[in-house]
Amino acid sequence: MKVSADQAACIGAGLCVLRLPEMFDQHDDTGVVVLRQTEPGPAPEDEKAVLEVVELCPARALRVDR
């Protein structure tokens, strides 16, 4: 599973950071999503939570590719 973020689409709601702070962060100046962990992707035990976060993103700025 590979997670990507469209920073141009992000509105800085921060739901991803609240749910998975070990994977997502926000840029200090803009509040735009920053991926903390890109390779090798989320741990298998975190995959369900990642899919949940992707669905919760109000801007649809997050994407998962398998």
N, CA, C, O and CB atoms as a CASP TS submission, in Angstrom:
PFRMAT TS
TARGET T0000
AUTHOR 0000-0000-0000
METHOD Language model
MODEL 1
PARENT N/A
ATOM      1  N   MET     1       0.843  -1.170   0.000  1.00  0.00           N
ATOM      2  CA  MET     1       0.000   0.000   0.000  1.00  0.00           C
ATOM      3  C   MET     1       0.892   1.238   0.000  1.00  0.00           C
ATOM      4  O   MET     1       1.801   1.365   0.820  1.00  0.00           O
ATOM      5  CB  MET     1      -0.961  -0.005   1.216  1.00  0.00           C
ATOM      6  N   LYS     2       0.617   2.139  -0.927  1.00  0.00           N
ATOM      7  CA  LYS     2       1.367   3.390  -1.007  1.00  0.00           C
ATOM      8  C   LYS     2       0.397   4.553  -0.804  1.00  0.00           C
ATOM      9  O   LYS     2      -0.662   4.609  -1.429  1.00  0.00           O
ATOM     10  CB  LYS     2       2.115   3.516  -2.379  1.00  0.00           C
ATOM     11  N   VAL     3       0.769   5.473   0.072  1.00  0.00           N
ATOM     12  CA  VAL     3      -0.061   6.633   0.368  1.00  0.00           C
ATOM     13  C   VAL     3       0.560   7.861  -0.276  1.00  0.00           C
ATOM     14  O   VAL     3       1.773   8.061  -0.211  1.00  0.00           O
ATOM     15  CB  VAL     3      -0.221   6.833   1.898  1.00  0.00           C
ATOM     16  N   SER     4      -0.274   8.680  -0.896  1.00  0.00           N
ATOM     17  CA  SER     4       0.207   9.940  -1.457  1.00  0.00           C
ATOM     18  C   SER     4      -0.745  11.054  -1.054  1.00  0.00           C
ATOM     19  O   SER     4      -1.903  10.811  -0.715  1.00  0.00           O
ATOM     20  CB  SER     4       0.334   9.855  -3.005  1.00  0.00           C
ATOM     21  N   ALA     5      -0.239  12.271  -1.096  1.00  0.00           N
ATOM     22  CA  ALA     5      -1.031  13.435  -0.705  1.00  0.00           C
ATOM     23  C   ALA     5      -0.919  14.515  -1.768  1.00  0.00           C
ATOM     24  O   ALA     5       0.174  14.827  -2.241  1.00  0.00           O
ATOM     25  CB  ALA     5      -0.574  13.977   0.665  1.00  0.00           C
ATOM     26  N   ASP     6      -2.051  15.075  -2.134  1.00  0.00           N
ATOM     27  CA  ASP     6      -2.108  16.183  -3.081  1.00  0.00           C
ATOM     28  C   ASP     6      -2.107  17.472  -2.266  1.00  0.00           C
ATOM     29  O   ASP     6      -3.152  17.914  -1.787  1.00  0.00           O
ATOM     30  CB  ASP     6      -3.378  16.088  -4.017  1.00  0.00           C
ATOM     31  N   GLN     7      -0.938  18.064  -2.114  1.00  0.00           N
ATOM     32  CA  GLN     7      -0.815  19.258  -1.278  1.00  0.00           C
ATOM     33  C   GLN     7      -1.586  20.441  -1.845  1.00  0.00           C
ATOM     34  O   GLN     7      -2.005  21.317  -1.088  1.00  0.00           O
ATOM     35  CB  GLN     7       0.643  19.632  -1.118  1.00  0.00           C
ATOM     36  N   ALA     8      -1.781  20.488  -3.150  1.00  0.00           N
ATOM     37  CA  ALA     8      -2.544  21.581  -3.753  1.00  0.00           C
ATOM     38  C   ALA     8      -4.028  21.477  -3.410  1.00  0.00           C
ATOM     39  O   ALA     8      -4.727  22.488  -3.357  1.00  0.00           O
ATOM     40  CB  ALA     8      -2.357  21.585  -5.272  1.00  0.00           C
ATOM     41  N   ALA     9      -4.509  20.253  -3.178  1.00  0.00           N
ATOM     42  CA  ALA     9      -5.924  20.052  -2.848  1.00  0.00           C
ATOM     43  C   ALA     9      -6.192  20.173  -1.350  1.00  0.00           C
ATOM     44  O   ALA     9      -7.323  20.445  -0.949  1.00  0.00           O
ATOM     45  CB  ALA     9      -6.385  18.689  -3.338  1.00  0.00           C
ATOM     46  N   CYS    10      -5.183  19.978  -0.529  1.00  0.00           N
ATOM     47  CA  CYS    10      -5.344  19.968   0.927  1.00  0.00           C
ATOM     48  C   CYS    10      -5.856  21.315   1.432  1.00  0.00           C
ATOM     49  O   CYS    10      -5.378  22.372   1.019  1.00  0.00           O
ATOM     50  CB  CYS    10      -4.012  19.620   1.610  1.00  0.00           C
ATOM     51  N   ILE    11      -6.842  21.255   2.338  1.00  0.00           N
ATOM     52  CA  ILE    11      -7.384  22.477   2.947  1.00  0.00           C
ATOM     53  C   ILE    11      -6.928  22.653   4.395  1.00  0.00           C
ATOM     54  O   ILE    11      -7.336  23.602   5.066  1.00  0.00           O
ATOM     55  CB  ILE    11      -8.908  22.457   2.890  1.00  0.00           C
ATOM     56  N   GLY    12      -6.088  21.746   4.873  1.00  0.00           N
ATOM     57  CA  GLY    12      -5.526  21.874   6.215  1.00  0.00           C
ATOM     58  C   GLY    12      -6.478  21.536   7.340  1.00  0.00           C
ATOM     59  O   GLY    12      -6.318  22.049   8.448  1.00  0.00           O
ATOM     60  N   ALA    13      -7.465  20.688   7.094  1.00  0.00           N
ATOM     61  CA  ALA    13      -8.424  20.320   8.135  1.00  0.00           C
ATOM     62  C   ALA    13      -7.744  19.571   9.280  1.00  0.00           C
ATOM     63  O   ALA    13      -8.149  19.709  10.434  1.00  0.00           O
ATOM     64  CB  ALA    13      -9.545  19.463   7.544  1.00  0.00           C
ATOM     65  N   GLY    14      -6.731  18.791   8.977  1.00  0.00           N
ATOM     66  CA  GLY    14      -5.939  18.130  10.010  1.00  0.00           C
ATOM     67  C   GLY    14      -6.502  16.827  10.549  1.00  0.00           C
ATOM     68  O   GLY    14      -5.971  16.292  11.522  1.00  0.00           O
ATOM     69  N   LEU    15      -7.561  16.302   9.949  1.00  0.00           N
ATOM     70  CA  LEU    15      -8.123  15.041  10.429  1.00  0.00           C
ATOM     71  C   LEU    15      -7.114  13.905  10.325  1.00  0.00           C
ATOM     72  O   LEU    15      -7.070  13.024  11.184  1.00  0.00           O
ATOM     73  CB  LEU    15      -9.384  14.691   9.644  1.00  0.00           C
ATOM     74  N   CYS    16      -6.313  13.928   9.283  1.00  0.00           N
ATOM     75  CA  CYS    16      -5.309  12.883   9.098  1.00  0.00           C
ATOM     76  C   CYS    16      -4.265  12.924  10.223  1.00  0.00           C
ATOM     77  O   CYS    16      -3.839  11.883  10.724  1.00  0.00           O
ATOM     78  CB  CYS    16      -4.621  13.039   7.726  1.00  0.00           C
ATOM     79  N   VAL    17      -3.870  14.114  10.603  1.00  0.00           N
ATOM     80  CA  VAL    17      -2.870  14.281  11.664  1.00  0.00           C
ATOM     81  C   VAL    17      -3.433  13.843  13.010  1.00  0.00           C
ATOM     82  O   VAL    17      -2.736  13.212  13.805  1.00  0.00           O
ATOM     83  CB  VAL    17      -2.399  15.746  11.739  1.00  0.00           C
ATOM     84  N   LEU    18      -4.675  14.173  13.259  1.00  0.00           N
ATOM     85  CA  LEU    18      -5.303  13.778  14.516  1.00  0.00           C
ATOM     86  C   LEU    18      -5.427  12.261  14.633  1.00  0.00           C
ATOM     87  O   LEU    18      -5.262  11.703  15.717  1.00  0.00           O
ATOM     88  CB  LEU    18      -6.678  14.421  14.640  1.00  0.00           C
ATOM     89  N   ARG    19      -5.715  11.603  13.525  1.00  0.00           N
ATOM     90  CA  ARG    19      -5.935  10.151  13.552  1.00  0.00           C
ATOM     91  C   ARG    19      -4.644   9.354  13.490  1.00  0.00           C
ATOM     92  O   ARG    19      -4.504   8.347  14.184  1.00  0.00           O
ATOM     93  CB  ARG    19      -6.822   9.745  12.406  1.00  0.00           C
ATOM     94  N   LEU    20      -3.691   9.796  12.660  1.00  0.00           N
ATOM     95  CA  LEU    20      -2.431   9.065  12.485  1.00  0.00           C
ATOM     96  C   LEU    20      -1.232  10.011  12.485  1.00  0.00           C
ATOM     97  O   LEU    20      -0.617  10.231  11.442  1.00  0.00           O
ATOM     98  CB  LEU    20      -2.460   8.261  11.180  1.00  0.00           C
ATOM     99  N   PRO    21      -0.902  10.566  13.639  1.00  0.00           N
ATOM    100  CA  PRO    21       0.217  11.523  13.696  1.00  0.00           C
ATOM    101  C   PRO    21       1.568  10.911  13.353  1.00  0.00           C
ATOM    102  O   PRO    21       2.499  11.635  12.999  1.00  0.00           O
ATOM    103  CB  PRO    21       0.292  12.129  15.066  1.00  0.00           C
ATOM    104  N   GLU    22       1.690   9.602  13.452  1.00  0.00           N
ATOM    105  CA  GLU    22       2.952   8.960  13.084  1.00  0.00           C
ATOM    106  C   GLU    22       3.144   8.895  11.574  1.00  0.00           C
ATOM    107  O   GLU    22       4.250   8.650  11.094  1.00  0.00           O
ATOM    108  CB  GLU    22       3.015   7.561  13.668  1.00  0.00           C
ATOM    109  N   MET    23       2.072   9.114  10.834  1.00  0.00           N
ATOM    110  CA  MET    23       2.140   9.039   9.375  1.00  0.00           C
ATOM    111  C   MET    23       1.966  10.392   8.692  1.00  0.00           C
ATOM    112  O   MET    23       2.535  10.631   7.626  1.00  0.00           O
ATOM    113  CB  MET    23       1.093   8.091   8.871  1.00  0.00           C
ATOM    114  N   PHE    24       1.174  11.282   9.311  1.00  0.00           N
ATOM    115  CA  PHE    24       0.856  12.574   8.702  1.00  0.00           C
ATOM    116  C   PHE    24       1.248  13.718   9.627  1.00  0.00           C
ATOM    117  O   PHE    24       1.225  13.588  10.851  1.00  0.00           O
ATOM    118  CB  PHE    24      -0.638  12.657   8.363  1.00  0.00           C
ATOM    119  N   ASP    25       1.606  14.833   9.015  1.00  0.00           N
ATOM    120  CA  ASP    25       1.901  16.056   9.746  1.00  0.00           C
ATOM    121  C   ASP    25       1.364  17.202   8.902  1.00  0.00           C
ATOM    122  O   ASP    25       0.894  17.000   7.783  1.00  0.00           O
ATOM    123  CB  ASP    25       3.449  16.215  10.037  1.00  0.00           C
ATOM    124  N   GLN    26       1.441  18.406   9.455  1.00  0.00           N
ATOM    125  CA  GLN    26       1.023  19.584   8.709  1.00  0.00           C
ATOM    126  C   GLN    26       2.177  20.556   8.631  1.00  0.00           C
ATOM    127  O   GLN    26       2.923  20.735   9.594  1.00  0.00           O
ATOM    128  CB  GLN    26      -0.208  20.249   9.355  1.00  0.00           C
ATOM    129  N   HIS    27       2.319  21.190   7.463  1.00  0.00           N
ATOM    130  CA  HIS    27       3.360  22.188   7.255  1.00  0.00           C
ATOM    131  C   HIS    27       3.118  23.335   8.228  1.00  0.00           C
ATOM    132  O   HIS    27       1.989  23.808   8.359  1.00  0.00           O
ATOM    133  CB  HIS    27       3.376  22.694   5.776  1.00  0.00           C
ATOM    134  N   ASP    28       4.155  23.782   8.903  1.00  0.00           N
ATOM    135  CA  ASP    28       4.028  24.813   9.934  1.00  0.00           C
ATOM    136  C   ASP    28       3.396  26.109   9.433  1.00  0.00           C
ATOM    137  O   ASP    28       2.587  26.712  10.138  1.00  0.00           O
ATOM    138  CB  ASP    28       5.378  25.114  10.507  1.00  0.00           C
ATOM    139  N   ASP    29       3.749  26.538   8.247  1.00  0.00           N
ATOM    140  CA  ASP    29       3.272  27.827   7.745  1.00  0.00           C
ATOM    141  C   ASP    29       1.891  27.767   7.111  1.00  0.00           C
ATOM    142  O   ASP    29       1.102  28.704   7.237  1.00  0.00           O
ATOM    143  CB  ASP    29       4.242  28.365   6.747  1.00  0.00           C
ATOM    144  N   THR    30       1.601  26.671   6.435  1.00  0.00           N
ATOM    145  CA  THR    30       0.365  26.614   5.647  1.00  0.00           C
ATOM    146  C   THR    30      -0.688  25.659   6.186  1.00  0.00           C
ATOM    147  O   THR    30      -1.863  25.785   5.841  1.00  0.00           O
ATOM    148  CB  THR    30       0.688  26.226   4.256  1.00  0.00           C
ATOM    149  N   GLY    31      -0.295  24.711   7.019  1.00  0.00           N
ATOM    150  CA  GLY    31      -1.227  23.711   7.524  1.00  0.00           C
ATOM    151  C   GLY    31      -1.494  22.586   6.542  1.00  0.00           C
ATOM    152  O   GLY    31      -2.322  21.712   6.803  1.00  0.00           O
ATOM    153  N   VAL    32      -0.800  22.601   5.415  1.00  0.00           N
ATOM    154  CA  VAL    32      -0.985  21.590   4.370  1.00  0.00           C
ATOM    155  C   VAL    32      -0.354  20.267   4.827  1.00  0.00           C
ATOM    156  O   VAL    32       0.677  20.253   5.499  1.00  0.00           O
ATOM    157  CB  VAL    32      -0.357  22.066   3.015  1.00  0.00           C
ATOM    158  N   VAL    33      -0.990  19.176   4.450  1.00  0.00           N
ATOM    159  CA  VAL    33      -0.534  17.843   4.837  1.00  0.00           C
ATOM    160  C   VAL    33       0.883  17.560   4.350  1.00  0.00           C
ATOM    161  O   VAL    33       1.277  17.942   3.248  1.00  0.00           O
ATOM    162  CB  VAL    33      -1.484  16.790   4.295  1.00  0.00           C
ATOM    163  N   VAL    34       1.632  16.875   5.211  1.00  0.00           N
ATOM    164  CA  VAL    34       2.977  16.406   4.897  1.00  0.00           C
ATOM    165  C   VAL    34       3.018  14.934   5.298  1.00  0.00           C
ATOM    166  O   VAL    34       2.636  14.582   6.414  1.00  0.00           O
ATOM    167  CB  VAL    34       4.098  17.258   5.646  1.00  0.00           C
ATOM    168  N   LEU    35       3.476  14.083   4.399  1.00  0.00           N
ATOM    169  CA  LEU    35       3.632  12.672   4.732  1.00  0.00           C
ATOM    170  C   LEU    35       4.917  12.492   5.527  1.00  0.00           C
ATOM    171  O   LEU    35       5.992  12.891   5.078  1.00  0.00           O
ATOM    172  CB  LEU    35       3.645  11.790   3.451  1.00  0.00           C
ATOM    173  N   ARG    36       4.809  11.901   6.688  1.00  0.00           N
ATOM    174  CA  ARG    36       5.990  11.645   7.509  1.00  0.00           C
ATOM    175  C   ARG    36       6.643  10.330   7.099  1.00  0.00           C
ATOM    176  O   ARG    36       7.845  10.143   7.282  1.00  0.00           O
ATOM    177  CB  ARG    36       5.617  11.615   9.003  1.00  0.00           C
ATOM    178  N   GLN    37       5.852   9.432   6.551  1.00  0.00           N
ATOM    179  CA  GLN    37       6.326   8.096   6.226  1.00  0.00           C
ATOM    180  C   GLN    37       5.894   7.776   4.796  1.00  0.00           C
ATOM    181  O   GLN    37       4.706   7.600   4.525  1.00  0.00           O
ATOM    182  CB  GLN    37       5.775   7.034   7.240  1.00  0.00           C
ATOM    183  N   THR    38       6.847   7.701   3.898  1.00  0.00           N
ATOM    184  CA  THR    38       6.495   7.415   2.508  1.00  0.00           C
ATOM    185  C   THR    38       6.910   6.008   2.090  1.00  0.00           C
ATOM    186  O   THR    38       6.184   5.352   1.343  1.00  0.00           O
ATOM    187  CB  THR    38       7.141   8.434   1.587  1.00  0.00           C
ATOM    188  N   GLU    39       8.028   5.548   2.546  1.00  0.00           N
ATOM    189  CA  GLU    39       8.504   4.210   2.207  1.00  0.00           C
ATOM    190  C   GLU    39       8.780   3.459   3.494  1.00  0.00           C
ATOM    191  O   GLU    39       9.348   4.057   4.407  1.00  0.00           O
ATOM    192  CB  GLU    39       9.775   4.267   1.312  1.00  0.00           C
ATOM    193  N   PRO    40       8.446   2.281   3.624  1.00  0.00           N
ATOM    194  CA  PRO    40       7.828   1.378   2.668  1.00  0.00           C
ATOM    195  C   PRO    40       6.308   1.471   2.665  1.00  0.00           C
ATOM    196  O   PRO    40       5.649   0.612   2.080  1.00  0.00           O
ATOM    197  CB  PRO    40       8.244  -0.031   2.960  1.00  0.00           C
ATOM    198  N   GLY    41       5.741   2.474   3.290  1.00  0.00           N
ATOM    199  CA  GLY    41       4.293   2.583   3.408  1.00  0.00           C
ATOM    200  C   GLY    41       3.870   2.214   4.820  1.00  0.00           C
ATOM    201  O   GLY    41       4.707   1.882   5.659  1.00  0.00           O
ATOM    202  N   PRO    42       2.576   2.272   5.079  1.00  0.00           N
ATOM    203  CA  PRO    42       2.112   1.982   6.434  1.00  0.00           C
ATOM    204  C   PRO    42       2.306   0.511   6.803  1.00  0.00           C
ATOM    205  O   PRO    42       2.308  -0.374   5.948  1.00  0.00           O
ATOM    206  CB  PRO    42       0.644   2.360   6.572  1.00  0.00           C
ATOM    207  N   ALA    43       2.467   0.287   8.091  1.00  0.00           N
ATOM    208  CA  ALA    43       2.558  -1.086   8.591  1.00  0.00           C
ATOM    209  C   ALA    43       1.222  -1.789   8.349  1.00  0.00           C
ATOM    210  O   ALA    43       0.177  -1.139   8.347  1.00  0.00           O
ATOM    211  CB  ALA    43       2.933  -1.110  10.113  1.00  0.00           C
ATOM    212  N   PRO    44       1.243  -3.085   8.149  1.00  0.00           N
ATOM    213  CA  PRO    44       0.000  -3.810   7.887  1.00  0.00           C
ATOM    214  C   PRO    44      -1.085  -3.557   8.940  1.00  0.00           C
ATOM    215  O   PRO    44      -2.268  -3.497   8.603  1.00  0.00           O
ATOM    216  CB  PRO    44       0.287  -5.287   7.810  1.00  0.00           C
ATOM    217  N   GLU    45      -0.698  -3.411  10.191  1.00  0.00           N
ATOM    218  CA  GLU    45      -1.694  -3.167  11.249  1.00  0.00           C
ATOM    219  C   GLU    45      -2.291  -1.760  11.179  1.00  0.00           C
ATOM    220  O   GLU    45      -3.307  -1.494  11.820  1.00  0.00           O
ATOM    221  CB  GLU    45      -1.060  -3.381  12.620  1.00  0.00           C
ATOM    222  N   ASP    46      -1.676  -0.852  10.409  1.00  0.00           N
ATOM    223  CA  ASP    46      -2.193   0.514  10.256  1.00  0.00           C
ATOM    224  C   ASP    46      -3.007   0.713   8.982  1.00  0.00           C
ATOM    225  O   ASP    46      -3.582   1.783   8.780  1.00  0.00           O
ATOM    226  CB  ASP    46      -1.050   1.493  10.270  1.00  0.00           C
ATOM    227  N   GLU    47      -3.063  -0.293   8.126  1.00  0.00           N
ATOM    228  CA  GLU    47      -3.722  -0.126   6.834  1.00  0.00           C
ATOM    229  C   GLU    47      -5.195   0.246   6.966  1.00  0.00           C
ATOM    230  O   GLU    47      -5.679   1.096   6.219  1.00  0.00           O
ATOM    231  CB  GLU    47      -3.593  -1.391   6.028  1.00  0.00           C
ATOM    232  N   LYS    48      -5.908  -0.364   7.887  1.00  0.00           N
ATOM    233  CA  LYS    48      -7.324  -0.047   8.082  1.00  0.00           C
ATOM    234  C   LYS    48      -7.494   1.415   8.491  1.00  0.00           C
ATOM    235  O   LYS    48      -8.386   2.098   7.987  1.00  0.00           O
ATOM    236  CB  LYS    48      -7.947  -0.975   9.146  1.00  0.00           C
ATOM    237  N   ALA    49      -6.654   1.896   9.392  1.00  0.00           N
ATOM    238  CA  ALA    49      -6.722   3.286   9.840  1.00  0.00           C
ATOM    239  C   ALA    49      -6.388   4.251   8.708  1.00  0.00           C
ATOM    240  O   ALA    49      -6.995   5.318   8.605  1.00  0.00           O
ATOM    241  CB  ALA    49      -5.772   3.510  11.015  1.00  0.00           C
ATOM    242  N   VAL    50      -5.437   3.889   7.865  1.00  0.00           N
ATOM    243  CA  VAL    50      -5.073   4.732   6.727  1.00  0.00           C
ATOM    244  C   VAL    50      -6.252   4.859   5.765  1.00  0.00           C
ATOM    245  O   VAL    50      -6.567   5.957   5.306  1.00  0.00           O
ATOM    246  CB  VAL    50      -3.841   4.158   5.994  1.00  0.00           C
ATOM    247  N   LEU    51      -6.898   3.745   5.464  1.00  0.00           N
ATOM    248  CA  LEU    51      -8.061   3.782   4.574  1.00  0.00           C
ATOM    249  C   LEU    51      -9.175   4.641   5.165  1.00  0.00           C
ATOM    250  O   LEU    51      -9.876   5.344   4.437  1.00  0.00           O
ATOM    251  CB  LEU    51      -8.578   2.360   4.309  1.00  0.00           C
ATOM    252  N   GLU    52      -9.331   4.583   6.467  1.00  0.00           N
ATOM    253  CA  GLU    52     -10.320   5.402   7.164  1.00  0.00           C
ATOM    254  C   GLU    52      -9.989   6.892   7.014  1.00  0.00           C
ATOM    255  O   GLU    52     -10.872   7.703   6.733  1.00  0.00           O
ATOM    256  CB  GLU    52     -10.385   5.014   8.658  1.00  0.00           C
ATOM    257  N   VAL    53      -8.735   7.241   7.200  1.00  0.00           N
ATOM    258  CA  VAL    53      -8.294   8.631   7.077  1.00  0.00           C
ATOM    259  C   VAL    53      -8.511   9.145   5.653  1.00  0.00           C
ATOM    260  O   VAL    53      -8.948  10.280   5.462  1.00  0.00           O
ATOM    261  CB  VAL    53      -6.807   8.762   7.470  1.00  0.00           C
ATOM    262  N   VAL    54      -8.213   8.324   4.671  1.00  0.00           N
ATOM    263  CA  VAL    54      -8.411   8.717   3.278  1.00  0.00           C
ATOM    264  C   VAL    54      -9.887   9.045   3.035  1.00  0.00           C
ATOM    265  O   VAL    54     -10.207  10.024   2.361  1.00  0.00           O
ATOM    266  CB  VAL    54      -7.937   7.592   2.318  1.00  0.00           C
ATOM    267  N   GLU    55     -10.764   8.238   3.578  1.00  0.00           N
ATOM    268  CA  GLU    55     -12.209   8.475   3.419  1.00  0.00           C
ATOM    269  C   GLU    55     -12.670   9.720   4.173  1.00  0.00           C
ATOM    270  O   GLU    55     -13.597  10.400   3.733  1.00  0.00           O
ATOM    271  CB  GLU    55     -13.000   7.259   3.905  1.00  0.00           C
ATOM    272  N   LEU    56     -12.036  10.022   5.299  1.00  0.00           N
ATOM    273  CA  LEU    56     -12.436  11.173   6.120  1.00  0.00           C
ATOM    274  C   LEU    56     -11.954  12.513   5.573  1.00  0.00           C
ATOM    275  O   LEU    56     -12.507  13.554   5.928  1.00  0.00           O
ATOM    276  CB  LEU    56     -11.916  11.000   7.518  1.00  0.00           C
ATOM    277  N   CYS    57     -10.948  12.507   4.727  1.00  0.00           N
ATOM    278  CA  CYS    57     -10.371  13.761   4.232  1.00  0.00           C
ATOM    279  C   CYS    57     -11.430  14.565   3.475  1.00  0.00           C
ATOM    280  O   CYS    57     -11.935  14.108   2.450  1.00  0.00           O
ATOM    281  CB  CYS    57      -9.149  13.478   3.315  1.00  0.00           C
ATOM    282  N   PRO    58     -11.772  15.760   3.973  1.00  0.00           N
ATOM    283  CA  PRO    58     -12.821  16.537   3.333  1.00  0.00           C
ATOM    284  C   PRO    58     -12.432  17.070   1.951  1.00  0.00           C
ATOM    285  O   PRO    58     -13.303  17.356   1.130  1.00  0.00           O
ATOM    286  CB  PRO    58     -13.200  17.682   4.220  1.00  0.00           C
ATOM    287  N   ALA    59     -11.143  17.202   1.695  1.00  0.00           N
ATOM    288  CA  ALA    59     -10.680  17.730   0.405  1.00  0.00           C
ATOM    289  C   ALA    59     -10.328  16.612  -0.579  1.00  0.00           C
ATOM    290  O   ALA    59      -9.993  16.877  -1.733  1.00  0.00           O
ATOM    291  CB  ALA    59      -9.466  18.634   0.614  1.00  0.00           C
ATOM    292  N   ARG    60     -10.404  15.370  -0.117  1.00  0.00           N
ATOM    293  CA  ARG    60     -10.009  14.216  -0.939  1.00  0.00           C
ATOM    294  C   ARG    60      -8.565  14.375  -1.441  1.00  0.00           C
ATOM    295  O   ARG    60      -8.242  14.057  -2.585  1.00  0.00           O
ATOM    296  CB  ARG    60     -10.978  14.052  -2.141  1.00  0.00           C
ATOM    297  N   ALA    61      -7.717  14.876  -0.543  1.00  0.00           N
ATOM    298  CA  ALA    61      -6.320  15.138  -0.889  1.00  0.00           C
ATOM    299  C   ALA    61      -5.420  13.919  -0.695  1.00  0.00           C
ATOM    300  O   ALA    61      -4.255  13.939  -1.094  1.00  0.00           O
ATOM    301  CB  ALA    61      -5.798  16.285  -0.060  1.00  0.00           C
ATOM    302  N   LEU    62      -5.948  12.867  -0.090  1.00  0.00           N
ATOM    303  CA  LEU    62      -5.153  11.682   0.172  1.00  0.00           C
ATOM    304  C   LEU    62      -5.573  10.551  -0.757  1.00  0.00           C
ATOM    305  O   LEU    62      -6.740  10.424  -1.128  1.00  0.00           O
ATOM    306  CB  LEU    62      -5.288  11.255   1.637  1.00  0.00           C
ATOM    307  N   ARG    63      -4.585   9.730  -1.122  1.00  0.00           N
ATOM    308  CA  ARG    63      -4.853   8.635  -2.041  1.00  0.00           C
ATOM    309  C   ARG    63      -4.038   7.412  -1.627  1.00  0.00           C
ATOM    310  O   ARG    63      -2.917   7.528  -1.133  1.00  0.00           O
ATOM    311  CB  ARG    63      -4.527   9.047  -3.498  1.00  0.00           C
ATOM    312  N   VAL    64      -4.623   6.253  -1.840  1.00  0.00           N
ATOM    313  CA  VAL    64      -3.943   4.996  -1.567  1.00  0.00           C
ATOM    314  C   VAL    64      -3.886   4.203  -2.864  1.00  0.00           C
ATOM    315  O   VAL    64      -4.887   4.042  -3.562  1.00  0.00           O
ATOM    316  CB  VAL    64      -4.665   4.187  -0.438  1.00  0.00           C
ATOM    317  N   ASP    65      -2.700   3.716  -3.166  1.00  0.00           N
ATOM    318  CA  ASP    65      -2.492   2.822  -4.302  1.00  0.00           C
ATOM    319  C   ASP    65      -1.948   1.509  -3.750  1.00  0.00           C
ATOM    320  O   ASP    65      -1.107   1.500  -2.852  1.00  0.00           O
ATOM    321  CB  ASP    65      -1.510   3.451  -5.371  1.00  0.00           C
ATOM    322  N   ARG    66      -2.425   0.437  -4.282  1.00  0.00           N
ATOM    323  CA  ARG    66      -1.960  -0.884  -3.808  1.00  0.00           C
ATOM    324  C   ARG    66      -1.067  -1.524  -4.827  1.00  0.00           C
ATOM    325  O   ARG    66      -0.579  -2.633  -4.611  1.00  0.00           O
ATOM    326  CB  ARG    66      -3.139  -1.812  -3.502  1.00  0.00           C
TER
END
